[in-house]
Amino acid sequence: MTVSRSICFGFLAVITVGTLLLMMPFSTSSGTWNDPIVALFTATSAVCVTGLAVEDTGTYFSFWGQLFLLMLVQIGGLGYMTANTFLLLLLGRRFSLKDKIAIQQSLDRPGIHGSTQILRSIIALTAIMEITGVLLLLPIFNADYGFNQALWLAIFHSINSWNNAGFSLFPDSYVRYQFYLPLIIPVSLLIILGGIGYPVIFEMYLWMRDRFLKKPHRAVFSLNFKVATSTTLALLVMGTIAFLFIELRNPDTFGNISFGNQLVLAWFQSVTTRTAGFNTIDIGRMTTAGLFLTIALMFIGASPGGTGGGIKTTTARVLANCTKAILQGKEEVEMYQRQVPISLILKAIGVVVGSTITVILATILISITDPTVNFIQILFEVVSAFATVGLSTGITASVSGAGKLILIATMYVGRVGILLLMAALLGDPRPRAIHYPEENLLVG
């Protein structure tokens, strides 16, 4: 049982337990046994922090069902190994070398040093951010609902926002609050900070602490920090401008409203497509160009170490700089006056190729099982499932049982990661003593 297999089987175990809990009569508002496919789909979507739903979460599930779903989202957002090892830490068990390696692989850290401190910091940061979100959302919901219901709404949506899950207790997600900045701003910040990655937030915290304490040494940000923050900012700005330009004349989304409100809609759409899953407009009424732009942003996704999915911002940036190096006639890939290792480039290529194959295969299979559904809707749904986003054009509930099973598998692959899954299936690679001679071939 290798570390990669432990992580993959761990996610499967949590999904299985969640499915059994959501199947129970006390988990549904009707008080009857839940459909196994609905329970399995919802549990997978929650553990994989996706947010795709075949039933309306706020009306179909009882309070207990919603609570179980929220617990699955929290475990999925932290990651199975993080949640499991933190539980062992609470029970007083010391970390073994295998536990430290598991944390290192699940968080994509460069080493195993300081695993216990990192784990405590992640839990503390998660608690602080989610409690802050509850305090900011509570007055908003309290104005429209009673305190008890408003408190539950604030807790549910804060945890889903930070973990980039996208489940909502409102049937129209945030459409009713689409222009309300007191809600749009905190939800956007929770989504961005949750998706940008724990390492980036920790580096920013240490920099701010040193500045506040007026320490003499100058902080030097890591390459991961520079790439993740700059790429995230660029995607947010370009996404906002692109959505505004594409949907400007669409009367079903941005048309017939003031420019200020159009800018708010475009901003939130740019934020939520990067694996959050909430929506303030009807996704099914977007133009084809808008849907393709959303697919591209969903496929890129969040940053490493965060709660989002996709191929990650750093992967996209590495490949973009590879292309830039080739066009400039360089033999090394450079980023911020640092040379990118060949092993990292190969990893980025493997992630993109594996992810693309997964999306193509799932799209073909659902096109076979559901031939009446439009291609763009199928592709949108598959990318949303793989990148653990949760946005939908409205076909999730109408997809056949076989199609739902394909989406379940796609969500699982997207959450554990294509390289980790292949390592679990094939076993960890072993060093080779044989090196073959090089030979050129025609490419391009």
Secondary structure, 3 states (H helix, E strand, C coil): CCHHHHHHHHHHHHHHHHHHHHHCHHHECCCCCCCHHHHHHHHHHHHCCCCCCCCCHHHHECHHHHHHHHHHHHHHHHCHHHHHHHHHHHCCCCCCHHHHHHHHHHCCCCCCCCHHHHHHHHHHHHHHHHHHHHHHHHHHHHCCCCHHHHHHHHHHHHHHHHCCCCCCCCCCCCHHHCCCHHHHHHHHHHHHHHHHCHHHHHHHHHHHHHHHHCCCCCCCCCHHHHHHHHHHHHHHHHHHHHHHHHCCCCCCCCCCCCHHHHHHHHHHHHHHCCCCCCCCCCHHHCCHHHHHHHHHHHHHCCCCCCCCCCCCHHHHHHHHHHHHHHHCCCCCCEECCEECCHHHHHHHHHHHHHHHHHHHHHHHHHHHHCCCCCHHHHHHHHHHHHCCCCCCCCCCCCCCHHHHHHHHHHHHHHHHCHHHHHHHHHCCCCCCCCCCCCCCCCCC
